[in-house]
Amino acid sequence: MSDVEEKLKNSPELLGTKFIMINPEKINEPSPTIPKGFPQALIPKDLCQIQMAKLVQALIDNKYNNVKCEQQQSDYYVCKQRRDSLIFKRIKEWEIQTIDEISDLERKIYISSLEENKIFYLNIYEKIAVIPKNKAFRGRVANDIKQLDWRLNYINNAIKSVFDV
């Protein structure tokens, strides 16, 4: 095994960095952050492990020439997009059902905790230095903030539609 292969095997987070530049725009597409209490049974069985393994193998076989791995990249990204869309859909359905089934007080506490999490992540984001090595971390925190906004929006809309009826 070459030094590069060993480094990749021991540090899979290197995918998408300057070490191996697959397709940074697609690598940076936000994947869902699973909410606390989300049932494991709702997480899809296919998490794109096979497509990722084929992509990594193609990169190794082609000495990290990503141009020669376009099909494997495409297969992985299509799978990732399908998986993430399904997870986002299931999170929304589960959360709306959960909100509908809890008391008003529990609902207020739940929404308040989401708002507190958003403030927490906003504070973290503001403290992260804007330097290249922090790009992925800043992106992940920014995505968590966007997802909290998305969740608060559909929860508030669901609550509003119940009270408007």
TIGUDREN-873098 format. One line per field, with one value per atom (N, C-alpha, C): residue in one letter; atom name; x, y, z. Coordinates in nm, 2 decimals, always signed. Example, Ala and Ser with C-alpha at 12.3 -4.5 7.8 and 13.67 -1.06 7.14 Angstrom:
2
lumlum	(a / a / a / s / s / s)
torvex	(N / CA / C / N / CA / C)
X	(+1.32 / +1.23 / +1.32 / +1.28 / +1.37 / +1.29)
Y	(-0.57 / -0.45 / -0.33 / -0.22 / -0.11 / +0.00)
Z	(+0.78 / +0.78 / +0.78 / +0.71 / +0.71 / +0.79)
This chain:
165
lumlum	(m / m / m / s / s / s / d / d / d / v / v / v / e / e / e / e / e / e / k / k / k / l / l / l / k / k / k / n / n / n / s / s / s / p / p / p / e / e / e / l / l / l / l / l / l / g / g / g / t / t / t / k / k / k / f / f / f / i / i / i / m / m / m / i / i / i / n / n / n / p / p / p / e / e / e / k / k / k / i / i / i / n / n / n / e / e / e / p / p / p / s / s / s / p / p / p / t / t / t / i / i / i / p / p / p / k / k / k / g / g / g / f / f / f / p / p / p / q / q / q / a / a / a / l / l / l / i / i / i / p / p / p / k / k / k / d / d / d / l / l / l / c / c / c / q / q / q / i / i / i / q / q / q / m / m / m / a / a / a / k / k / k / l / l / l / v / v / v / q / q / q / a / a / a / l / l / l / i / i / i / d / d / d / n / n / n / k / k / k / y / y / y / n / n / n / n / n / n / v / v / v / k / k / k / c / c / c / e / e / e / q / q / q / q / q / q / q / q / q / s / s / s / d / d / d / y / y / y / y / y / y / v / v / v / c / c / c / k / k / k / q / q / q / r / r / r / r / r / r / d / d / d / s / s / s / l / l / l / i / i / i / f / f / f / k / k / k / r / r / r / i / i / i / k / k / k / e / e / e / w / w / w / e / e / e / i / i / i / q / q / q / t / t / t / i / i / i / d / d / d / e / e / e / i / i / i / s / s / s / d / d / d / l / l / l / e / e / e / r / r / r / k / k / k / i / i / i / y / y / y / i / i / i / s / s / s / s / s / s / l / l / l / e / e / e / e / e / e / n / n / n / k / k / k / i / i / i / f / f / f / y / y / y / l / l / l / n / n / n / i / i / i / y / y / y / e / e / e / k / k / k / i / i / i / a / a / a / v / v / v / i / i / i / p / p / p / k / k / k / n / n / n / k / k / k / a / a / a / f / f / f / r / r / r / g / g / g / r / r / r / v / v / v / a / a / a / n / n / n / d / d / d / i / i / i / k / k / k / q / q / q / l / l / l / d / d / d / w / w / w / r / r / r / l / l / l / n / n / n / y / y / y / i / i / i / n / n / n / n / n / n / a / a / a / i / i / i / k / k / k / s / s / s / v / v / v / f / f / f / d / d / d / v / v / v)
torvex	(N / CA / C / N / CA / C / N / CA / C / N / CA / C / N / CA / C / N / CA / C / N / CA / C / N / CA / C / N / CA / C / N / CA / C / N / CA / C / N / CA / C / N / CA / C / N / CA / C / N / CA / C / N / CA / C / N / CA / C / N / CA / C / N / CA / C / N / CA / C / N / CA / C / N / CA / C / N / CA / C / N / CA / C / N / CA / C / N / CA / C / N / CA / C / N / CA / C / N / CA / C / N / CA / C / N / CA / C / N / CA / C / N / CA / C / N / CA / C / N / CA / C / N / CA / C / N / CA / C / N / CA / C / N / CA / C / N / CA / C / N / CA / C / N / CA / C / N / CA / C / N / CA / C / N / CA / C / N / CA / C / N / CA / C / N / CA / C / N / CA / C / N / CA / C / N / CA / C / N / CA / C / N / CA / C / N / CA / C / N / CA / C / N / CA / C / N / CA / C / N / CA / C / N / CA / C / N / CA / C / N / CA / C / N / CA / C / N / CA / C / N / CA / C / N / CA / C / N / CA / C / N / CA / C / N / CA / C / N / CA / C / N / CA / C / N / CA / C / N / CA / C / N / CA / C / N / CA / C / N / CA / C / N / CA / C / N / CA / C / N / CA / C / N / CA / C / N / CA / C / N / CA / C / N / CA / C / N / CA / C / N / CA / C / N / CA / C / N / CA / C / N / CA / C / N / CA / C / N / CA / C / N / CA / C / N / CA / C / N / CA / C / N / CA / C / N / CA / C / N / CA / C / N / CA / C / N / CA / C / N / CA / C / N / CA / C / N / CA / C / N / CA / C / N / CA / C / N / CA / C / N / CA / C / N / CA / C / N / CA / C / N / CA / C / N / CA / C / N / CA / C / N / CA / C / N / CA / C / N / CA / C / N / CA / C / N / CA / C / N / CA / C / N / CA / C / N / CA / C / N / CA / C / N / CA / C / N / CA / C / N / CA / C / N / CA / C / N / CA / C / N / CA / C / N / CA / C / N / CA / C / N / CA / C / N / CA / C / N / CA / C / N / CA / C / N / CA / C / N / CA / C / N / CA / C / N / CA / C / N / CA / C / N / CA / C / N / CA / C / N / CA / C / N / CA / C / N / CA / C / N / CA / C / N / CA / C / N / CA / C / N / CA / C / N / CA / C / N / CA / C / N / CA / C / N / CA / C / N / CA / C / N / CA / C / N / CA / C / N / CA / C / N / CA / C / N / CA / C / N / CA / C / N / CA / C / N / CA / C / N / CA / C / N / CA / C / N / CA / C / N / CA / C / N / CA / C / N / CA / C / N / CA / C / N / CA / C)
X	(+0.09 / +0.00 / +0.09 / +0.06 / +0.14 / +0.11 / +0.20 / +0.18 / +0.05 / +0.01 / -0.11 / -0.23 / -0.23 / -0.34 / -0.35 / -0.24 / -0.24 / -0.30 / -0.26 / -0.31 / -0.46 / -0.51 / -0.65 / -0.73 / -0.67 / -0.74 / -0.75 / -0.65 / -0.65 / -0.72 / -0.74 / -0.80 / -0.91 / -1.02 / -1.12 / -1.17 / -1.15 / -1.20 / -1.12 / -1.01 / -0.93 / -1.01 / -1.11 / -1.19 / -1.25 / -1.23 / -1.29 / -1.20 / -1.08 / -0.98 / -0.88 / -0.78 / -0.68 / -0.60 / -0.61 / -0.54 / -0.60 / -0.73 / -0.80 / -0.92 / -0.91 / -1.02 / -1.12 / -1.22 / -1.32 / -1.40 / -1.51 / -1.59 / -1.64 / -1.56 / -1.59 / -1.73 / -1.79 / -1.92 / -2.02 / -2.01 / -2.10 / -2.07 / -1.94 / -1.90 / -1.96 / -1.97 / -2.01 / -2.17 / -2.24 / -2.38 / -2.42 / -2.51 / -2.54 / -2.61 / -2.56 / -2.63 / -2.71 / -2.81 / -2.89 / -2.82 / -2.85 / -2.81 / -2.94 / -2.92 / -3.03 / -3.07 / -3.20 / -3.25 / -3.24 / -3.23 / -3.23 / -3.37 / -3.37 / -3.50 / -3.55 / -3.48 / -3.52 / -3.51 / -3.61 / -3.61 / -3.50 / -3.42 / -3.32 / -3.39 / -3.50 / -3.57 / -3.61 / -3.61 / -3.64 / -3.52 / -3.40 / -3.28 / -3.27 / -3.25 / -3.25 / -3.14 / -3.17 / -3.07 / -2.95 / -2.97 / -2.86 / -2.81 / -2.69 / -2.63 / -2.51 / -2.52 / -2.42 / -2.28 / -2.27 / -2.14 / -2.08 / -2.16 / -2.10 / -2.05 / -2.13 / -2.09 / -1.96 / -1.95 / -1.83 / -1.71 / -1.73 / -1.62 / -1.57 / -1.66 / -1.62 / -1.55 / -1.59 / -1.53 / -1.39 / -1.37 / -1.24 / -1.15 / -1.20 / -1.12 / -1.08 / -1.17 / -1.13 / -1.03 / -1.04 / -0.93 / -0.80 / -0.80 / -0.67 / -0.62 / -0.70 / -0.66 / -0.61 / -0.67 / -0.63 / -0.53 / -0.47 / -0.37 / -0.43 / -0.55 / -0.62 / -0.65 / -0.65 / -0.69 / -0.84 / -0.91 / -1.05 / -1.12 / -1.06 / -1.12 / -1.15 / -1.06 / -1.08 / -1.19 / -1.24 / -1.34 / -1.48 / -1.50 / -1.63 / -1.75 / -1.75 / -1.87 / -1.89 / -1.79 / -1.80 / -1.84 / -1.79 / -1.83 / -1.98 / -2.02 / -2.16 / -2.25 / -2.21 / -2.29 / -2.31 / -2.20 / -2.20 / -2.29 / -2.27 / -2.35 / -2.50 / -2.53 / -2.67 / -2.73 / -2.66 / -2.70 / -2.71 / -2.61 / -2.61 / -2.73 / -2.75 / -2.87 / -3.00 / -3.02 / -3.14 / -3.15 / -3.05 / -3.05 / -3.08 / -3.01 / -3.03 / -3.17 / -3.22 / -3.36 / -3.46 / -3.44 / -3.53 / -3.52 / -3.40 / -3.38 / -3.45 / -3.42 / -3.49 / -3.64 / -3.70 / -3.84 / -3.89 / -3.82 / -3.86 / -3.84 / -3.74 / -3.72 / -3.84 / -3.88 / -4.00 / -4.12 / -4.15 / -4.28 / -4.28 / -4.16 / -4.16 / -4.17 / -4.11 / -4.11 / -4.25 / -4.31 / -4.45 / -4.54 / -4.53 / -4.61 / -4.59 / -4.46 / -4.42 / -4.48 / -4.46 / -4.51 / -4.66 / -4.73 / -4.87 / -4.92 / -4.84 / -4.88 / -4.84 / -4.76 / -4.72 / -4.81 / -4.80 / -4.88 / -4.83 / -4.91 / -4.86 / -4.74 / -4.73 / -4.61 / -4.49 / -4.50 / -4.39 / -4.35 / -4.45 / -4.42 / -4.34 / -4.38 / -4.31 / -4.16 / -4.15 / -4.01 / -3.93 / -3.99 / -3.92 / -3.88 / -3.97 / -3.93 / -3.82 / -3.84 / -3.74 / -3.60 / -3.60 / -3.47 / -3.40 / -3.49 / -3.44 / -3.38 / -3.45 / -3.41 / -3.28 / -3.27 / -3.14 / -3.03 / -3.05 / -2.95 / -2.90 / -3.00 / -2.96 / -2.87 / -2.90 / -2.82 / -2.68 / -2.68 / -2.55 / -2.46 / -2.52 / -2.44 / -2.40 / -2.49 / -2.45 / -2.33 / -2.33 / -2.21 / -2.09 / -2.10 / -1.98 / -1.93 / -2.03 / -1.99 / -1.91 / -1.96 / -1.89 / -1.75 / -1.72 / -1.59 / -1.49 / -1.54 / -1.45 / -1.37 / -1.24 / -1.16 / -1.18 / -1.18 / -1.20 / -1.07 / -1.03 / -0.90 / -0.93 / -0.85 / -0.88 / -0.90 / -0.82 / -0.83 / -0.97 / -1.04 / -1.17 / -1.28 / -1.26 / -1.37 / -1.47 / -1.43 / -1.53 / -1.61 / -1.54 / -1.61 / -1.71 / -1.67 / -1.76 / -1.88 / -1.86 / -1.97 / -2.06 / -2.01 / -2.10 / -2.18 / -2.12 / -2.20 / -2.30 / -2.26 / -2.36 / -2.47 / -2.45 / -2.55 / -2.64 / -2.59 / -2.67 / -2.76 / -2.71 / -2.80 / -2.91 / -2.88 / -2.98 / -3.09 / -3.04 / -3.14 / -3.22 / -3.17 / -3.25 / -3.35 / -3.31 / -3.41 / -3.52 / -3.48 / -3.58 / -3.68 / -3.62 / -3.71 / -3.80 / -3.75 / -3.84 / -3.95 / -3.91 / -4.01 / -4.12 / -4.09 / -4.20 / -4.28 / -4.21 / -4.29 / -4.38 / -4.33 / -4.42 / -4.54 / -4.51 / -4.62 / -4.72 / -4.67 / -4.76 / -4.85 / -4.79 / -4.86 / -4.96 / -4.92 / -5.01 / -5.13 / -5.11 / -5.22 / -5.32 / -5.27 / -5.36 / -5.45 / -5.39 / -5.47 / -5.55 / -5.52 / -5.60 / -5.72 / -5.73 / -5.84 / -5.96)
Y	(-0.12 / +0.00 / +0.12 / +0.22 / +0.34 / +0.43 / +0.53 / +0.63 / +0.70 / +0.73 / +0.81 / +0.72 / +0.59 / +0.50 / +0.48 / +0.47 / +0.45 / +0.58 / +0.69 / +0.82 / +0.83 / +0.79 / +0.80 / +0.70 / +0.58 / +0.47 / +0.52 / +0.58 / +0.63 / +0.76 / +0.84 / +0.97 / +0.99 / +0.93 / +0.94 / +1.08 / +1.17 / +1.31 / +1.38 / +1.33 / +1.40 / +1.41 / +1.33 / +1.34 / +1.48 / +1.55 / +1.68 / +1.79 / +1.76 / +1.86 / +1.87 / +1.96 / +1.98 / +1.85 / +1.76 / +1.63 / +1.55 / +1.54 / +1.47 / +1.56 / +1.63 / +1.72 / +1.65 / +1.60 / +1.53 / +1.64 / +1.68 / +1.79 / +1.87 / +1.97 / +2.04 / +2.10 / +2.14 / +2.20 / +2.10 / +1.97 / +1.87 / +1.81 / +1.81 / +1.76 / +1.85 / +1.98 / +2.08 / +2.09 / +2.01 / +2.02 / +1.97 / +2.04 / +2.00 / +1.86 / +1.78 / +1.66 / +1.69 / +1.61 / +1.64 / +1.62 / +1.70 / +1.67 / +1.61 / +1.49 / +1.41 / +1.47 / +1.51 / +1.57 / +1.47 / +1.52 / +1.43 / +1.37 / +1.24 / +1.16 / +1.11 / +1.14 / +1.09 / +0.94 / +0.86 / +0.72 / +0.66 / +0.58 / +0.51 / +0.44 / +0.39 / +0.31 / +0.40 / +0.53 / +0.62 / +0.66 / +0.62 / +0.64 / +0.54 / +0.58 / +0.48 / +0.38 / +0.26 / +0.15 / +0.18 / +0.24 / +0.27 / +0.40 / +0.41 / +0.53 / +0.56 / +0.50 / +0.52 / +0.47 / +0.37 / +0.32 / +0.25 / +0.18 / +0.11 / +0.20 / +0.31 / +0.41 / +0.48 / +0.51 / +0.58 / +0.49 / +0.36 / +0.26 / +0.25 / +0.25 / +0.24 / +0.37 / +0.48 / +0.61 / +0.61 / +0.57 / +0.57 / +0.47 / +0.36 / +0.26 / +0.31 / +0.38 / +0.44 / +0.55 / +0.63 / +0.73 / +0.66 / +0.56 / +0.49 / +0.43 / +0.36 / +0.29 / +0.39 / +0.51 / +0.61 / +0.72 / +0.68 / +0.77 / +0.91 / +0.91 / +1.03 / +1.13 / +1.08 / +1.16 / +1.15 / +1.26 / +1.25 / +1.26 / +1.30 / +1.31 / +1.16 / +1.07 / +0.93 / +0.86 / +0.93 / +0.87 / +0.94 / +1.00 / +1.08 / +0.99 / +0.87 / +0.79 / +0.75 / +0.72 / +0.68 / +0.81 / +0.92 / +1.05 / +1.07 / +1.06 / +1.08 / +0.98 / +0.85 / +0.75 / +0.79 / +0.83 / +0.87 / +0.99 / +1.09 / +1.21 / +1.19 / +1.11 / +1.08 / +1.01 / +0.91 / +0.84 / +0.93 / +1.02 / +1.11 / +1.20 / +1.26 / +1.35 / +1.28 / +1.16 / +1.08 / +1.05 / +1.01 / +0.97 / +1.10 / +1.21 / +1.33 / +1.38 / +1.38 / +1.43 / +1.34 / +1.21 / +1.12 / +1.15 / +1.17 / +1.20 / +1.33 / +1.43 / +1.56 / +1.55 / +1.47 / +1.45 / +1.38 / +1.28 / +1.20 / +1.28 / +1.36 / +1.45 / +1.54 / +1.60 / +1.70 / +1.63 / +1.51 / +1.44 / +1.39 / +1.34 / +1.30 / +1.41 / +1.52 / +1.64 / +1.70 / +1.71 / +1.77 / +1.68 / +1.55 / +1.45 / +1.46 / +1.47 / +1.48 / +1.60 / +1.72 / +1.85 / +1.84 / +1.77 / +1.76 / +1.68 / +1.58 / +1.49 / +1.53 / +1.64 / +1.68 / +1.80 / +1.82 / +1.93 / +2.07 / +2.17 / +2.31 / +2.34 / +2.31 / +2.34 / +2.27 / +2.14 / +2.06 / +2.12 / +2.17 / +2.23 / +2.35 / +2.44 / +2.56 / +2.53 / +2.43 / +2.40 / +2.34 / +2.26 / +2.21 / +2.32 / +2.41 / +2.52 / +2.61 / +2.63 / +2.71 / +2.65 / +2.52 / +2.45 / +2.46 / +2.45 / +2.47 / +2.61 / +2.71 / +2.85 / +2.87 / +2.81 / +2.81 / +2.75 / +2.63 / +2.57 / +2.66 / +2.73 / +2.82 / +2.93 / +2.99 / +3.09 / +3.04 / +2.92 / +2.85 / +2.83 / +2.78 / +2.77 / +2.90 / +3.00 / +3.13 / +3.19 / +3.17 / +3.21 / +3.14 / +3.01 / +2.93 / +2.98 / +2.99 / +3.04 / +3.17 / +3.26 / +3.39 / +3.38 / +3.28 / +3.26 / +3.18 / +3.12 / +3.04 / +3.13 / +3.12 / +3.20 / +3.17 / +3.28 / +3.26 / +3.23 / +3.11 / +3.06 / +2.93 / +2.90 / +2.78 / +2.65 / +2.63 / +2.50 / +2.49 / +2.60 / +2.60 / +2.60 / +2.60 / +2.61 / +2.50 / +2.37 / +2.26 / +2.28 / +2.31 / +2.33 / +2.45 / +2.56 / +2.67 / +2.64 / +2.56 / +2.52 / +2.43 / +2.33 / +2.24 / +2.32 / +2.42 / +2.50 / +2.58 / +2.64 / +2.72 / +2.64 / +2.51 / +2.42 / +2.39 / +2.37 / +2.34 / +2.46 / +2.58 / +2.70 / +2.70 / +2.68 / +2.68 / +2.57 / +2.45 / +2.34 / +2.38 / +2.44 / +2.49 / +2.59 / +2.68 / +2.78 / +2.70 / +2.61 / +2.53 / +2.46 / +2.39 / +2.32 / +2.42 / +2.52 / +2.62 / +2.68 / +2.70 / +2.75 / +2.65 / +2.52 / +2.43 / +2.40 / +2.40 / +2.37 / +2.49 / +2.61 / +2.73 / +2.73 / +2.70 / +2.69 / +2.58 / +2.47 / +2.36 / +2.40 / +2.47 / +2.51 / +2.62 / +2.71 / +2.82 / +2.76 / +2.66 / +2.60 / +2.53 / +2.47 / +2.41 / +2.51 / +2.63 / +2.73 / +2.81 / +2.82 / +2.89 / +2.82 / +2.69 / +2.61 / +2.63)
Z	(+0.00 / +0.00 / +0.00 / -0.09 / -0.10 / +0.02 / +0.04 / +0.15 / +0.14 / +0.01 / -0.01 / +0.02 / -0.02 / +0.01 / +0.16 / +0.23 / +0.38 / +0.44 / +0.39 / +0.45 / +0.43 / +0.31 / +0.29 / +0.37 / +0.39 / +0.47 / +0.61 / +0.66 / +0.80 / +0.83 / +0.72 / +0.73 / +0.62 / +0.63 / +0.52 / +0.51 / +0.61 / +0.60 / +0.50 / +0.45 / +0.35 / +0.21 / +0.19 / +0.07 / +0.07 / -0.05 / -0.06 / -0.01 / +0.03 / +0.07 / -0.04 / -0.02 / -0.13 / -0.16 / -0.06 / -0.08 / -0.20 / -0.19 / -0.30 / -0.34 / -0.45 / -0.48 / -0.58 / -0.52 / -0.61 / -0.68 / -0.63 / -0.69 / -0.57 / -0.53 / -0.41 / -0.40 / -0.51 / -0.50 / -0.45 / -0.50 / -0.46 / -0.32 / -0.29 / -0.16 / -0.05 / -0.08 / +0.02 / +0.02 / -0.06 / -0.04 / +0.10 / +0.16 / +0.30 / +0.31 / +0.40 / +0.43 / +0.56 / +0.58 / +0.70 / +0.83 / +0.93 / +1.07 / +1.13 / +1.18 / +1.24 / +1.37 / +1.39 / +1.51 / +1.63 / +1.75 / +1.86 / +1.87 / +1.90 / +1.91 / +1.78 / +1.66 / +1.53 / +1.53 / +1.50 / +1.50 / +1.40 / +1.44 / +1.36 / +1.24 / +1.26 / +1.16 / +1.04 / +1.06 / +0.94 / +0.86 / +0.91 / +0.83 / +0.72 / +0.60 / +0.49 / +0.51 / +0.46 / +0.47 / +0.38 / +0.26 / +0.17 / +0.20 / +0.26 / +0.29 / +0.19 / +0.08 / -0.03 / +0.00 / +0.09 / +0.12 / +0.00 / -0.08 / -0.19 / -0.30 / -0.32 / -0.42 / -0.37 / -0.24 / -0.19 / -0.20 / -0.16 / -0.17 / -0.32 / -0.41 / -0.55 / -0.60 / -0.55 / -0.58 / -0.52 / -0.40 / -0.33 / -0.41 / -0.44 / -0.51 / -0.65 / -0.72 / -0.85 / -0.83 / -0.73 / -0.71 / -0.68 / -0.60 / -0.57 / -0.70 / -0.78 / -0.90 / -1.00 / -1.00 / -1.10 / -1.05 / -0.94 / -0.88 / -0.85 / -0.81 / -0.76 / -0.88 / -1.00 / -1.11 / -1.12 / -1.06 / -1.05 / -1.19 / -1.29 / -1.43 / -1.47 / -1.43 / -1.47 / -1.39 / -1.29 / -1.19 / -1.21 / -1.32 / -1.33 / -1.31 / -1.36 / -1.35 / -1.20 / -1.13 / -0.99 / -0.90 / -0.94 / -0.87 / -0.90 / -1.02 / -1.05 / -0.98 / -0.98 / -0.90 / -0.76 / -0.70 / -0.55 / -0.53 / -0.61 / -0.59 / -0.61 / -0.71 / -0.74 / -0.61 / -0.57 / -0.45 / -0.33 / -0.30 / -0.19 / -0.20 / -0.31 / -0.33 / -0.30 / -0.35 / -0.33 / -0.18 / -0.12 / +0.02 / +0.11 / +0.08 / +0.16 / +0.15 / +0.03 / +0.00 / +0.08 / +0.08 / +0.16 / +0.31 / +0.36 / +0.50 / +0.54 / +0.46 / +0.49 / +0.49 / +0.39 / +0.39 / +0.51 / +0.55 / +0.67 / +0.80 / +0.81 / +0.93 / +0.94 / +0.83 / +0.83 / +0.87 / +0.81 / +0.84 / +0.99 / +1.03 / +1.17 / +1.27 / +1.24 / +1.33 / +1.34 / +1.22 / +1.22 / +1.30 / +1.28 / +1.36 / +1.51 / +1.54 / +1.68 / +1.74 / +1.68 / +1.73 / +1.74 / +1.65 / +1.66 / +1.78 / +1.82 / +1.93 / +2.07 / +2.08 / +2.22 / +2.27 / +2.39 / +2.45 / +2.41 / +2.43 / +2.40 / +2.47 / +2.60 / +2.68 / +2.62 / +2.59 / +2.53 / +2.40 / +2.32 / +2.19 / +2.20 / +2.30 / +2.32 / +2.37 / +2.45 / +2.50 / +2.38 / +2.30 / +2.18 / +2.09 / +2.05 / +1.96 / +2.03 / +2.16 / +2.23 / +2.22 / +2.23 / +2.23 / +2.09 / +1.98 / +1.85 / +1.83 / +1.88 / +1.87 / +1.95 / +2.07 / +2.15 / +2.07 / +2.01 / +1.93 / +1.82 / +1.75 / +1.64 / +1.70 / +1.81 / +1.87 / +1.90 / +1.96 / +1.99 / +1.87 / +1.76 / +1.63 / +1.57 / +1.58 / +1.53 / +1.61 / +1.74 / +1.82 / +1.78 / +1.76 / +1.71 / +1.58 / +1.49 / +1.35 / +1.35 / +1.44 / +1.44 / +1.50 / +1.58 / +1.64 / +1.55 / +1.45 / +1.36 / +1.27 / +1.28 / +1.20 / +1.05 / +0.97 / +0.82 / +0.76 / +0.77 / +0.71 / +0.63 / +0.53 / +0.45 / +0.53 / +0.64 / +0.71 / +0.78 / +0.80 / +0.87 / +0.78 / +0.65 / +0.55 / +0.57 / +0.58 / +0.60 / +0.73 / +0.83 / +0.96 / +0.96 / +0.90 / +0.89 / +0.80 / +0.70 / +0.61 / +0.68 / +0.76 / +0.84 / +0.94 / +1.01 / +1.11 / +1.04 / +0.92 / +0.85 / +0.80 / +0.76 / +0.72 / +0.83 / +0.95 / +1.07 / +1.10 / +1.08 / +1.11 / +1.00 / +0.88 / +0.77 / +0.80 / +0.84 / +0.87 / +0.99 / +1.09 / +1.20 / +1.16 / +1.07 / +1.01 / +0.94 / +0.86 / +0.78 / +0.87 / +0.98 / +1.07 / +1.14 / +1.19 / +1.26 / +1.17 / +1.05 / +0.95 / +0.93 / +0.90 / +0.87 / +1.00 / +1.12 / +1.24 / +1.27 / +1.26 / +1.28 / +1.18 / +1.06 / +0.96 / +0.99 / +1.04 / +1.08 / +1.19 / +1.29 / +1.41 / +1.37 / +1.28 / +1.24 / +1.16 / +1.08 / +1.00 / +1.09 / +1.20 / +1.29 / +1.36 / +1.40 / +1.47 / +1.38 / +1.25 / +1.16 / +1.11 / +1.14 / +1.09 / +1.18)
